[in-house]
């Protein structure tokens, strides 16, 4: 049962801070890339994917 469907968090800036881009582990680089792409999507498409109601895989 969905709750608070008409409510959403306000926009916020999120920063990933690390020393040098070329020294990132593969796991961290993959996570940063995933999070960056995920947060670029519209809130409605993120919630649809989270609930499994999106049509196809990314």
C-alpha distance matrix in Angstrom:
0.0 3.8 6.5 10.1 10.1 13.8 14.8 16.5 19.1 22.7 24.9 26.9 29.8 29.5 32.7 33.7 37.1 39.4 43.2 44.1 42.1 44.4 44.0 40.2 39.2 37.6 34.3 34.2 35.3 32.6 29.9 31.4 31.5 27.9 26.6 28.9 27.8 24.0 24.5 26.7 23.9 22.1 18.9 17.1 18.5 17.6 13.9 14.2 16.1 13.9 11.0 13.7 13.9 17.3 20.2 22.6 23.4 25.2
3.8 0.0 3.8 6.9 6.5 10.2 11.2 12.7 15.5 19.0 21.2 23.4 26.3 26.3 29.7 30.9 34.4 36.9 40.7 41.5 39.6 42.1 41.8 38.1 37.4 35.9 32.7 32.3 33.2 30.7 27.9 28.9 29.1 25.6 24.1 26.1 25.0 21.3 21.4 23.5 20.8 18.8 15.4 13.8 15.7 14.8 11.0 11.8 14.2 12.1 9.6 12.9 12.8 15.8 19.0 21.4 22.1 23.4
6.5 3.8 0.0 3.8 5.5 8.7 8.9 11.0 13.6 17.1 19.7 21.9 25.1 25.4 28.9 30.4 33.7 36.5 40.3 41.5 39.8 42.5 42.1 38.5 38.0 36.9 33.6 32.8 33.9 31.7 28.6 29.4 29.9 26.7 24.6 26.5 25.9 22.2 21.7 23.9 21.6 19.4 15.7 14.8 17.3 16.1 12.5 14.2 16.6 14.2 12.5 16.1 16.1 18.7 22.1 24.5 24.9 25.7
10.1 6.9 3.8 0.0 3.8 5.5 5.4 8.2 11.0 14.2 17.1 19.6 23.0 23.8 27.5 29.4 32.7 35.7 39.5 40.7 39.1 42.0 41.8 38.3 38.2 37.2 34.2 33.0 33.8 31.9 28.8 29.0 29.6 26.7 24.2 25.7 25.3 21.7 20.6 22.6 20.5 17.9 14.3 13.8 16.8 15.8 12.6 14.7 17.4 15.4 14.4 17.9 17.5 19.6 23.1 25.5 25.9 26.3
10.1 6.5 5.5 3.8 0.0 3.8 5.6 7.9 11.4 14.3 16.7 19.6 22.8 23.6 27.3 29.2 32.7 35.7 39.4 40.3 38.4 41.2 41.3 37.8 37.7 36.4 33.6 32.5 33.0 30.9 28.0 28.2 28.3 25.3 23.2 24.4 23.5 20.0 19.2 20.7 18.2 15.3 12.0 10.7 13.8 13.5 10.2 11.9 15.0 13.7 12.5 15.7 14.7 16.6 19.9 22.5 23.3 23.7
13.8 10.2 8.7 5.5 3.8 0.0 3.8 6.8 10.5 12.6 15.2 18.4 21.9 23.3 27.0 29.4 32.8 35.9 39.6 40.5 38.7 41.8 42.1 38.7 39.0 37.9 35.1 33.7 34.0 32.2 29.3 29.1 29.1 26.5 24.1 24.8 24.0 20.9 19.4 20.5 18.3 15.1 12.0 11.2 14.8 14.8 12.2 14.0 17.3 16.4 15.6 18.7 17.4 18.7 22.0 24.6 25.4 25.3
14.8 11.2 8.9 5.4 5.6 3.8 0.0 3.8 7.1 9.4 12.4 15.3 18.9 20.3 24.1 26.5 29.8 33.0 36.7 37.8 36.3 39.5 39.6 36.2 36.6 35.8 33.0 31.4 31.9 30.3 27.3 26.8 27.3 24.8 22.1 22.9 22.7 19.5 17.7 19.2 17.6 14.6 11.2 11.6 15.1 14.3 12.0 14.8 17.4 16.0 16.0 19.3 18.7 19.8 23.3 25.4 25.7 25.3
16.5 12.7 11.0 8.2 7.9 6.8 3.8 0.0 3.8 6.5 9.0 11.8 15.3 16.6 20.4 22.8 26.1 29.3 33.0 34.1 32.5 35.7 35.9 32.6 33.1 32.4 29.7 27.9 28.3 26.9 23.9 23.2 23.8 21.5 18.6 19.2 19.3 16.2 14.1 15.8 14.5 11.9 8.5 10.0 13.1 11.8 10.3 13.6 15.7 14.3 15.2 18.4 18.1 18.7 22.2 23.9 23.8 22.9
19.1 15.5 13.6 11.0 11.4 10.5 7.1 3.8 0.0 3.8 6.5 8.6 12.1 13.4 17.2 19.8 22.9 26.3 29.9 31.2 29.9 33.3 33.3 30.1 30.9 30.5 27.9 25.7 26.3 25.3 22.1 21.2 22.2 20.2 16.9 17.6 18.3 15.4 12.8 15.0 14.6 12.7 9.6 12.1 14.7 12.8 12.1 15.7 17.1 15.5 17.1 20.2 20.4 20.7 24.3 25.5 24.8 23.6
22.7 19.0 17.1 14.2 14.3 12.6 9.4 6.5 3.8 0.0 3.8 6.4 10.1 12.4 16.1 19.2 22.1 25.6 29.1 30.4 29.2 32.8 33.0 30.2 31.4 31.2 28.9 26.4 26.6 26.1 23.0 21.4 22.4 21.1 17.6 17.5 18.5 16.3 13.1 14.6 14.9 12.9 10.7 13.7 16.2 14.7 14.7 18.1 19.5 18.4 20.2 23.1 23.1 22.9 26.3 27.4 26.7 25.0
24.9 21.2 19.7 17.1 16.7 15.2 12.4 9.0 6.5 3.8 0.0 3.8 7.0 9.6 13.2 16.4 19.4 22.9 26.2 27.3 26.0 29.6 30.1 27.4 28.8 28.6 26.6 24.0 23.8 23.5 20.7 18.7 19.5 18.6 15.2 14.5 15.7 14.0 10.4 11.6 12.6 11.3 10.0 13.5 15.4 13.9 14.9 18.1 19.0 18.4 20.7 23.2 23.2 22.4 25.6 26.3 25.3 23.2
26.9 23.4 21.9 19.6 19.6 18.4 15.3 11.8 8.6 6.4 3.8 0.0 3.8 6.4 9.9 13.3 16.0 19.6 22.9 24.2 23.3 27.0 27.3 24.7 26.3 26.5 24.6 21.6 21.7 21.9 18.9 16.7 18.1 17.6 14.0 13.3 15.4 14.1 10.5 12.1 14.0 13.6 12.6 16.3 17.6 15.5 16.9 20.3 20.5 19.6 22.3 24.8 25.3 24.4 27.6 27.8 26.4 24.0
29.8 26.3 25.1 23.0 22.8 21.9 18.9 15.3 12.1 10.1 7.0 3.8 0.0 3.8 6.6 10.3 12.7 16.3 19.5 20.7 19.9 23.6 24.1 21.7 23.7 24.1 22.6 19.3 19.2 19.9 17.2 14.5 16.0 16.3 12.7 11.5 14.2 13.8 10.2 11.6 14.3 14.8 14.5 18.3 19.0 16.9 18.9 22.0 21.8 21.0 24.2 26.2 27.0 25.6 28.6 28.4 26.6 23.9
29.5 26.3 25.4 23.8 23.6 23.3 20.3 16.6 13.4 12.4 9.6 6.4 3.8 0.0 3.8 6.9 9.8 13.3 16.7 18.0 17.2 20.8 20.9 18.3 20.1 20.6 18.9 15.7 15.8 16.6 13.8 11.2 13.2 13.6 10.0 9.4 12.6 12.2 9.3 11.4 14.3 15.5 15.1 18.9 18.9 16.3 18.5 21.6 20.7 19.8 23.2 25.1 26.3 25.0 27.9 27.3 25.1 22.4
32.7 29.7 28.9 27.5 27.3 27.0 24.1 20.4 17.2 16.1 13.2 9.9 6.6 3.8 0.0 3.8 6.2 9.7 13.0 14.4 13.8 17.5 17.6 15.4 17.6 18.6 17.4 13.8 13.8 15.4 13.0 9.9 12.4 13.7 10.6 9.7 13.4 13.9 11.5 13.2 16.5 18.3 18.4 22.0 21.7 19.1 21.6 24.5 23.2 22.4 25.9 27.5 28.9 27.3 30.1 29.0 26.5 23.6
33.7 30.9 30.4 29.4 29.2 29.4 26.5 22.8 19.8 19.2 16.4 13.3 10.3 6.9 3.8 0.0 3.8 6.6 10.2 11.5 10.8 14.3 14.1 11.7 13.8 15.0 14.0 10.3 10.5 12.6 10.4 7.4 10.5 12.2 9.8 9.5 13.3 14.0 12.6 14.5 17.7 20.0 20.2 23.6 22.7 20.0 22.6 25.3 23.4 22.6 26.3 27.5 29.3 27.7 30.2 28.7 25.8 23.0
37.1 34.4 33.7 32.7 32.7 32.8 29.8 26.1 22.9 22.1 19.4 16.0 12.7 9.8 6.2 3.8 0.0 3.8 7.1 9.2 9.8 13.2 12.6 11.0 13.7 15.7 15.1 11.4 11.8 14.6 13.0 10.2 13.3 15.4 13.4 13.0 16.7 17.7 16.3 18.0 21.3 23.7 23.9 27.4 26.5 23.8 26.3 29.0 27.1 26.2 29.9 31.2 33.1 31.4 33.9 32.3 29.3 26.4
39.4 36.9 36.5 35.7 35.7 35.9 33.0 29.3 26.3 25.6 22.9 19.6 16.3 13.3 9.7 6.6 3.8 0.0 3.8 6.0 7.2 10.2 9.0 8.0 11.0 13.6 13.6 10.0 10.5 13.9 13.0 10.7 13.6 16.1 14.9 14.7 18.2 19.6 18.8 20.3 23.6 26.3 26.6 30.0 28.7 26.0 28.7 31.1 28.9 28.1 31.8 32.7 34.8 33.1 35.3 33.3 30.1 27.3
43.2 40.7 40.3 39.5 39.4 39.6 36.7 33.0 29.9 29.1 26.2 22.9 19.5 16.7 13.0 10.2 7.1 3.8 0.0 3.8 6.9 9.1 7.8 8.5 11.8 14.8 15.6 12.5 12.6 16.3 16.0 13.8 16.3 19.2 18.4 17.8 21.2 22.9 22.2 23.4 26.8 29.6 30.1 33.5 32.2 29.5 32.3 34.7 32.4 31.7 35.5 36.2 38.3 36.4 38.5 36.4 33.1 30.1
44.1 41.5 41.5 40.7 40.3 40.5 37.8 34.1 31.2 30.4 27.3 24.2 20.7 18.0 14.4 11.5 9.2 6.0 3.8 0.0 3.8 5.6 5.6 7.0 10.7 13.2 14.9 12.1 11.2 15.0 15.6 13.3 15.1 18.4 18.2 17.3 20.3 22.5 22.2 22.9 26.3 29.3 30.3 33.5 31.8 29.5 32.6 34.6 32.1 31.8 35.6 36.0 38.0 35.8 37.5 35.2 31.9 28.8
42.1 39.6 39.8 39.1 38.4 38.7 36.3 32.5 29.9 29.2 26.0 23.3 19.9 17.2 13.8 10.8 9.8 7.2 6.9 3.8 0.0 3.8 5.5 5.8 9.4 11.0 12.9 10.3 8.4 12.1 13.2 10.8 11.9 15.4 15.7 14.6 17.2 19.8 19.8 20.3 23.5 26.7 28.0 31.0 29.0 26.9 30.1 31.9 29.3 29.3 33.1 33.3 35.2 32.8 34.3 31.8 28.6 25.4
44.4 42.1 42.5 42.0 41.2 41.8 39.5 35.7 33.3 32.8 29.6 27.0 23.6 20.8 17.5 14.3 13.2 10.2 9.1 5.6 3.8 0.0 3.8 5.8 8.7 10.2 13.0 11.4 9.4 12.9 14.8 13.2 13.8 17.2 18.2 17.3 19.5 22.1 22.7 23.1 26.1 29.5 30.8 33.6 31.4 29.3 32.6 34.1 31.2 31.4 35.1 34.9 37.0 34.5 35.7 33.0 29.6 26.6
44.0 41.8 42.1 41.8 41.3 42.1 39.6 35.9 33.3 33.0 30.1 27.3 24.1 20.9 17.6 14.1 12.6 9.0 7.8 5.6 5.5 3.8 0.0 3.8 6.5 9.2 11.6 10.0 9.4 12.9 14.3 13.3 14.8 17.8 18.5 18.4 20.8 22.9 23.5 24.5 27.4 30.7 31.6 34.4 32.3 29.9 32.9 34.6 31.7 31.4 35.1 35.1 37.4 35.2 36.7 34.0 30.4 27.7
40.2 38.1 38.5 38.3 37.8 38.7 36.2 32.6 30.1 30.2 27.4 24.7 21.7 18.3 15.4 11.7 11.0 8.0 8.5 7.0 5.8 5.8 3.8 0.0 3.8 6.4 8.1 6.2 5.9 9.5 10.6 9.9 11.6 14.3 15.0 15.3 17.7 19.6 20.3 21.6 24.3 27.6 28.3 31.1 29.0 26.4 29.3 31.0 28.0 27.7 31.4 31.4 33.8 31.7 33.3 30.7 27.1 24.5
39.2 37.4 38.0 38.2 37.7 39.0 36.6 33.1 30.9 31.4 28.8 26.3 23.7 20.1 17.6 13.8 13.7 11.0 11.8 10.7 9.4 8.7 6.5 3.8 0.0 3.8 5.4 5.3 6.1 8.5 9.9 10.6 12.2 14.1 15.4 16.4 18.4 19.8 21.1 22.7 25.0 28.3 28.8 31.3 29.0 26.3 29.0 30.5 27.2 26.7 30.3 30.1 32.8 30.9 32.4 29.6 26.0 23.8
37.6 35.9 36.9 37.2 36.4 37.9 35.8 32.4 30.5 31.2 28.6 26.5 24.1 20.6 18.6 15.0 15.7 13.6 14.8 13.2 11.0 10.2 9.2 6.4 3.8 0.0 3.8 5.5 5.1 6.0 8.6 9.9 10.5 12.1 14.2 15.3 16.5 18.1 20.0 21.3 23.2 26.7 27.4 29.5 26.9 24.4 27.2 28.3 24.9 24.7 28.2 27.6 30.3 28.2 29.5 26.5 22.8 20.7
34.3 32.7 33.6 34.2 33.6 35.1 33.0 29.7 27.9 28.9 26.6 24.6 22.6 18.9 17.4 14.0 15.1 13.6 15.6 14.9 12.9 13.0 11.6 8.1 5.4 3.8 0.0 3.8 5.5 5.2 6.2 8.7 10.0 10.5 12.2 14.2 15.5 16.3 18.2 20.1 21.7 25.0 25.3 27.4 24.9 22.1 24.6 25.8 22.5 21.9 25.3 25.0 27.9 26.2 27.7 25.0 21.3 19.5
34.2 32.3 32.8 33.0 32.5 33.7 31.4 27.9 25.7 26.4 24.0 21.6 19.3 15.7 13.8 10.3 11.4 10.0 12.5 12.1 10.3 11.4 10.0 6.2 5.3 5.5 3.8 0.0 3.8 5.4 5.0 6.1 8.5 9.8 10.4 12.1 14.2 15.1 16.3 18.3 20.4 23.6 23.8 26.4 24.2 21.3 24.0 25.6 22.6 21.9 25.5 25.7 28.3 26.6 28.5 26.0 22.4 20.2
35.3 33.2 33.9 33.8 33.0 34.0 31.9 28.3 26.3 26.6 23.8 21.7 19.2 15.8 13.8 10.5 11.8 10.5 12.6 11.2 8.4 9.4 9.4 5.9 6.1 5.1 5.5 3.8 0.0 3.8 5.5 5.2 6.1 8.5 9.9 10.5 12.4 14.1 15.5 16.7 19.0 22.5 23.3 25.7 23.4 20.9 24.0 25.4 22.3 22.2 25.9 25.8 28.1 25.9 27.4 24.8 21.3 18.7
32.6 30.7 31.7 31.9 30.9 32.2 30.3 26.9 25.3 26.1 23.5 21.9 19.9 16.6 15.4 12.6 14.6 13.9 16.3 15.0 12.1 12.9 12.9 9.5 8.5 6.0 5.2 5.4 3.8 0.0 3.8 5.6 5.2 6.1 8.6 9.9 10.7 12.1 14.2 15.6 17.2 20.7 21.5 23.5 20.9 18.5 21.4 22.5 19.2 19.3 22.9 22.4 24.8 22.6 24.0 21.3 17.7 15.3
29.9 27.9 28.6 28.8 28.0 29.3 27.3 23.9 22.1 23.0 20.7 18.9 17.2 13.8 13.0 10.4 13.0 13.0 16.0 15.6 13.2 14.8 14.3 10.6 9.9 8.6 6.2 5.0 5.5 3.8 0.0 3.8 5.4 5.1 6.0 8.4 9.9 10.3 12.0 14.2 15.8 19.0 19.2 21.5 19.3 16.4 19.1 20.7 17.6 17.1 20.8 20.9 23.4 21.6 23.6 21.3 17.9 15.6
31.4 28.9 29.4 29.0 28.2 29.1 26.8 23.2 21.2 21.4 18.7 16.7 14.5 11.2 9.9 7.4 10.2 10.7 13.8 13.3 10.8 13.2 13.3 9.9 10.6 9.9 8.7 6.1 5.2 5.6 3.8 0.0 3.8 5.5 5.2 6.0 8.6 9.8 10.6 12.3 14.7 17.9 18.5 21.2 19.2 16.6 19.6 21.5 18.8 18.6 22.4 22.7 24.8 22.7 24.8 22.7 19.5 16.7
31.5 29.1 29.9 29.6 28.3 29.1 27.3 23.8 22.2 22.4 19.5 18.1 16.0 13.2 12.4 10.5 13.3 13.6 16.3 15.1 11.9 13.8 14.8 11.6 12.2 10.5 10.0 8.5 6.1 5.2 5.4 3.8 0.0 3.8 5.6 5.2 6.3 8.6 10.1 10.9 13.0 16.6 17.8 20.2 17.7 15.7 19.1 20.3 17.6 18.1 21.8 21.6 23.3 20.9 22.5 20.2 17.0 13.9
27.9 25.6 26.7 26.7 25.3 26.5 24.8 21.5 20.2 21.1 18.6 17.6 16.3 13.6 13.7 12.2 15.4 16.1 19.2 18.4 15.4 17.2 17.8 14.3 14.1 12.1 10.5 9.8 8.5 6.1 5.1 5.5 3.8 0.0 3.8 5.5 5.3 6.0 8.6 10.1 11.2 14.7 15.5 17.5 14.9 12.6 15.8 16.9 14.0 14.4 18.1 17.9 19.8 17.6 19.4 17.2 14.0 11.3
26.6 24.1 24.6 24.2 23.2 24.1 22.1 18.6 16.9 17.6 15.2 14.0 12.7 10.0 10.6 9.8 13.4 14.9 18.4 18.2 15.7 18.2 18.5 15.0 15.4 14.2 12.2 10.4 9.9 8.6 6.0 5.2 5.6 3.8 0.0 3.8 5.5 5.0 6.0 8.5 10.2 13.2 13.5 16.1 14.2 11.5 14.5 16.4 14.1 13.8 17.6 18.2 20.0 18.2 20.5 19.0 16.1 13.5
28.9 26.1 26.5 25.7 24.4 24.8 22.9 19.2 17.6 17.5 14.5 13.3 11.5 9.4 9.7 9.5 13.0 14.7 17.8 17.3 14.6 17.3 18.4 15.3 16.4 15.3 14.2 12.1 10.5 9.9 8.4 6.0 5.2 5.5 3.8 0.0 3.8 5.5 5.4 6.4 9.1 12.4 13.5 16.3 14.5 12.5 15.9 17.7 15.8 16.2 19.9 20.3 21.6 19.3 21.4 19.9 17.3 14.1
27.8 25.0 25.9 25.3 23.5 24.0 22.7 19.3 18.3 18.5 15.7 15.4 14.2 12.6 13.4 13.3 16.7 18.2 21.2 20.3 17.2 19.5 20.8 17.7 18.4 16.5 15.5 14.2 12.4 10.7 9.9 8.6 6.3 5.3 5.5 3.8 0.0 3.8 5.5 5.2 6.8 10.5 12.2 14.4 12.0 10.6 14.3 15.4 13.3 14.5 18.0 18.0 18.9 16.2 18.0 16.4 14.0 10.6
24.0 21.3 22.2 21.7 20.0 20.9 19.5 16.2 15.4 16.3 14.0 14.1 13.8 12.2 13.9 14.0 17.7 19.6 22.9 22.5 19.8 22.1 22.9 19.6 19.8 18.1 16.3 15.1 14.1 12.1 10.3 9.8 8.6 6.0 5.0 5.5 3.8 0.0 3.8 5.5 5.6 8.8 9.5 11.6 9.4 7.2 10.8 12.2 10.3 11.0 14.6 15.0 16.1 13.9 16.3 15.2 13.0 10.2
24.5 21.4 21.7 20.6 19.2 19.4 17.7 14.1 12.8 13.1 10.4 10.5 10.2 9.3 11.5 12.6 16.3 18.8 22.2 22.2 19.8 22.7 23.5 20.3 21.1 20.0 18.2 16.3 15.5 14.2 12.0 10.6 10.1 8.6 6.0 5.4 5.5 3.8 0.0 3.8 5.4 7.7 8.2 11.3 10.3 8.1 11.3 13.6 12.5 12.8 16.2 17.3 18.1 16.2 18.8 18.3 16.4 13.7
26.7 23.5 23.9 22.6 20.7 20.5 19.2 15.8 15.0 14.6 11.6 12.1 11.6 11.4 13.2 14.5 18.0 20.3 23.4 22.9 20.3 23.1 24.5 21.6 22.7 21.3 20.1 18.3 16.7 15.6 14.2 12.3 10.9 10.1 8.5 6.4 5.2 5.5 3.8 0.0 3.8 6.6 8.8 11.5 10.2 9.4 13.0 14.5 13.7 14.9 18.1 18.7 18.8 16.4 18.5 17.9 16.4 13.3
23.9 20.8 21.6 20.5 18.2 18.3 17.6 14.5 14.6 14.9 12.6 14.0 14.3 14.3 16.5 17.7 21.3 23.6 26.8 26.3 23.5 26.1 27.4 24.3 25.0 23.2 21.7 20.4 19.0 17.2 15.8 14.7 13.0 11.2 10.2 9.1 6.8 5.6 5.4 3.8 0.0 3.8 6.4 8.2 6.5 6.5 10.0 11.1 10.6 12.4 15.1 15.6 15.3 12.8 15.1 14.9 13.9 11.3
22.1 18.8 19.4 17.9 15.3 15.1 14.6 11.9 12.7 12.9 11.3 13.6 14.8 15.5 18.3 20.0 23.7 26.3 29.6 29.3 26.7 29.5 30.7 27.6 28.3 26.7 25.0 23.6 22.5 20.7 19.0 17.9 16.6 14.7 13.2 12.4 10.5 8.8 7.7 6.6 3.8 0.0 3.8 5.4 5.4 6.4 8.9 10.1 11.0 12.6 14.6 15.6 14.7 12.7 15.3 16.0 15.8 13.7
18.9 15.4 15.7 14.3 12.0 12.0 11.2 8.5 9.6 10.7 10.0 12.6 14.5 15.1 18.4 20.2 23.9 26.6 30.1 30.3 28.0 30.8 31.6 28.3 28.8 27.4 25.3 23.8 23.3 21.5 19.2 18.5 17.8 15.5 13.5 13.5 12.2 9.5 8.2 8.8 6.4 3.8 0.0 3.8 5.5 5.1 6.2 8.6 10.0 10.5 12.4 14.2 13.6 12.6 15.8 16.9 16.7 15.2
17.1 13.8 14.8 13.8 10.7 11.2 11.6 10.0 12.1 13.7 13.5 16.3 18.3 18.9 22.0 23.6 27.4 30.0 33.5 33.5 31.0 33.6 34.4 31.1 31.3 29.5 27.4 26.4 25.7 23.5 21.5 21.2 20.2 17.5 16.1 16.3 14.4 11.6 11.3 11.5 8.2 5.4 3.8 0.0 3.8 5.4 5.3 6.1 8.7 9.9 10.7 12.2 10.8 10.0 13.1 14.9 15.4 14.6
18.5 15.7 17.3 16.8 13.8 14.8 15.1 13.1 14.7 16.2 15.4 17.6 19.0 18.9 21.7 22.7 26.5 28.7 32.2 31.8 29.0 31.4 32.3 29.0 29.0 26.9 24.9 24.2 23.4 20.9 19.3 19.2 17.7 14.9 14.2 14.5 12.0 9.4 10.3 10.2 6.5 5.4 5.5 3.8 0.0 3.8 5.5 5.0 6.2 8.6 10.0 10.4 9.3 7.4 10.3 11.5 11.8 10.8
17.6 14.8 16.1 15.8 13.5 14.8 14.3 11.8 12.8 14.7 13.9 15.5 16.9 16.3 19.1 20.0 23.8 26.0 29.5 29.5 26.9 29.3 29.9 26.4 26.3 24.4 22.1 21.3 20.9 18.5 16.4 16.6 15.7 12.6 11.5 12.5 10.6 7.2 8.1 9.4 6.5 6.4 5.1 5.4 3.8 0.0 3.8 5.5 5.3 6.2 8.8 9.9 10.2 8.9 12.3 12.8 12.1 11.1
13.9 11.0 12.5 12.6 10.2 12.2 12.0 10.3 12.1 14.7 14.9 16.9 18.9 18.5 21.6 22.6 26.3 28.7 32.3 32.6 30.1 32.6 32.9 29.3 29.0 27.2 24.6 24.0 24.0 21.4 19.1 19.6 19.1 15.8 14.5 15.9 14.3 10.8 11.3 13.0 10.0 8.9 6.2 5.3 5.5 3.8 0.0 3.8 5.4 5.0 6.2 8.5 8.6 8.8 12.5 13.9 13.8 13.7
14.2 11.8 14.2 14.7 11.9 14.0 14.8 13.6 15.7 18.1 18.1 20.3 22.0 21.6 24.5 25.3 29.0 31.1 34.7 34.6 31.9 34.1 34.6 31.0 30.5 28.3 25.8 25.6 25.4 22.5 20.7 21.5 20.3 16.9 16.4 17.7 15.4 12.2 13.6 14.5 11.1 10.1 8.6 6.1 5.0 5.5 3.8 0.0 3.8 5.5 5.3 6.1 5.1 5.2 8.9 10.8 11.5 12.1
16.1 14.2 16.6 17.4 15.0 17.3 17.4 15.7 17.1 19.5 19.0 20.5 21.8 20.7 23.2 23.4 27.1 28.9 32.4 32.1 29.3 31.2 31.7 28.0 27.2 24.9 22.5 22.6 22.3 19.2 17.6 18.8 17.6 14.0 14.1 15.8 13.3 10.3 12.5 13.7 10.6 11.0 10.0 8.7 6.2 5.3 5.4 3.8 0.0 3.8 5.4 5.0 6.0 5.0 8.5 9.0 8.6 9.2
13.9 12.1 14.2 15.4 13.7 16.4 16.0 14.3 15.5 18.4 18.4 19.6 21.0 19.8 22.4 22.6 26.2 28.1 31.7 31.8 29.3 31.4 31.4 27.7 26.7 24.7 21.9 21.9 22.2 19.3 17.1 18.6 18.1 14.4 13.8 16.2 14.5 11.0 12.8 14.9 12.4 12.6 10.5 9.9 8.6 6.2 5.0 5.5 3.8 0.0 3.8 5.5 7.8 8.4 11.9 12.4 11.5 12.2
11.0 9.6 12.5 14.4 12.5 15.6 16.0 15.2 17.1 20.2 20.7 22.3 24.2 23.2 25.9 26.3 29.9 31.8 35.5 35.6 33.1 35.1 35.1 31.4 30.3 28.2 25.3 25.5 25.9 22.9 20.8 22.4 21.8 18.1 17.6 19.9 18.0 14.6 16.2 18.1 15.1 14.6 12.4 10.7 10.0 8.8 6.2 5.3 5.4 3.8 0.0 3.8 5.6 7.9 11.3 12.7 12.7 14.3
13.7 12.9 16.1 17.9 15.7 18.7 19.3 18.4 20.2 23.1 23.2 24.8 26.2 25.1 27.5 27.5 31.2 32.7 36.2 36.0 33.3 34.9 35.1 31.4 30.1 27.6 25.0 25.7 25.8 22.4 20.9 22.7 21.6 17.9 18.2 20.3 18.0 15.0 17.3 18.7 15.6 15.6 14.2 12.2 10.4 9.9 8.5 6.1 5.0 5.5 3.8 0.0 3.8 5.7 8.3 9.4 9.8 12.0
13.9 12.8 16.1 17.5 14.7 17.4 18.7 18.1 20.4 23.1 23.2 25.3 27.0 26.3 28.9 29.3 33.1 34.8 38.3 38.0 35.2 37.0 37.4 33.8 32.8 30.3 27.9 28.3 28.1 24.8 23.4 24.8 23.3 19.8 20.0 21.6 18.9 16.1 18.1 18.8 15.3 14.7 13.6 10.8 9.3 10.2 8.6 5.1 6.0 7.8 5.6 3.8 0.0 3.8 6.4 8.9 10.6 12.7
17.3 15.8 18.7 19.6 16.6 18.7 19.8 18.7 20.7 22.9 22.4 24.4 25.6 25.0 27.3 27.7 31.4 33.1 36.4 35.8 32.8 34.5 35.2 31.7 30.9 28.2 26.2 26.6 25.9 22.6 21.6 22.7 20.9 17.6 18.2 19.3 16.2 13.9 16.2 16.4 12.8 12.7 12.6 10.0 7.4 8.9 8.8 5.2 5.0 8.4 7.9 5.7 3.8 0.0 3.8 6.0 7.7 9.4
20.2 19.0 22.1 23.1 19.9 22.0 23.3 22.2 24.3 26.3 25.6 27.6 28.6 27.9 30.1 30.2 33.9 35.3 38.5 37.5 34.3 35.7 36.7 33.3 32.4 29.5 27.7 28.5 27.4 24.0 23.6 24.8 22.5 19.4 20.5 21.4 18.0 16.3 18.8 18.5 15.1 15.3 15.8 13.1 10.3 12.3 12.5 8.9 8.5 11.9 11.3 8.3 6.4 3.8 0.0 3.8 7.1 9.4
22.6 21.4 24.5 25.5 22.5 24.6 25.4 23.9 25.5 27.4 26.3 27.8 28.4 27.3 29.0 28.7 32.3 33.3 36.4 35.2 31.8 33.0 34.0 30.7 29.6 26.5 25.0 26.0 24.8 21.3 21.3 22.7 20.2 17.2 19.0 19.9 16.4 15.2 18.3 17.9 14.9 16.0 16.9 14.9 11.5 12.8 13.9 10.8 9.0 12.4 12.7 9.4 8.9 6.0 3.8 0.0 3.8 6.5
23.4 22.1 24.9 25.9 23.3 25.4 25.7 23.8 24.8 26.7 25.3 26.4 26.6 25.1 26.5 25.8 29.3 30.1 33.1 31.9 28.6 29.6 30.4 27.1 26.0 22.8 21.3 22.4 21.3 17.7 17.9 19.5 17.0 14.0 16.1 17.3 14.0 13.0 16.4 16.4 13.9 15.8 16.7 15.4 11.8 12.1 13.8 11.5 8.6 11.5 12.7 9.8 10.6 7.7 7.1 3.8 0.0 3.8
25.2 23.4 25.7 26.3 23.7 25.3 25.3 22.9 23.6 25.0 23.2 24.0 23.9 22.4 23.6 23.0 26.4 27.3 30.1 28.8 25.4 26.6 27.7 24.5 23.8 20.7 19.5 20.2 18.7 15.3 15.6 16.7 13.9 11.3 13.5 14.1 10.6 10.2 13.7 13.3 11.3 13.7 15.2 14.6 10.8 11.1 13.7 12.1 9.2 12.2 14.3 12.0 12.7 9.4 9.4 6.5 3.8 0.0
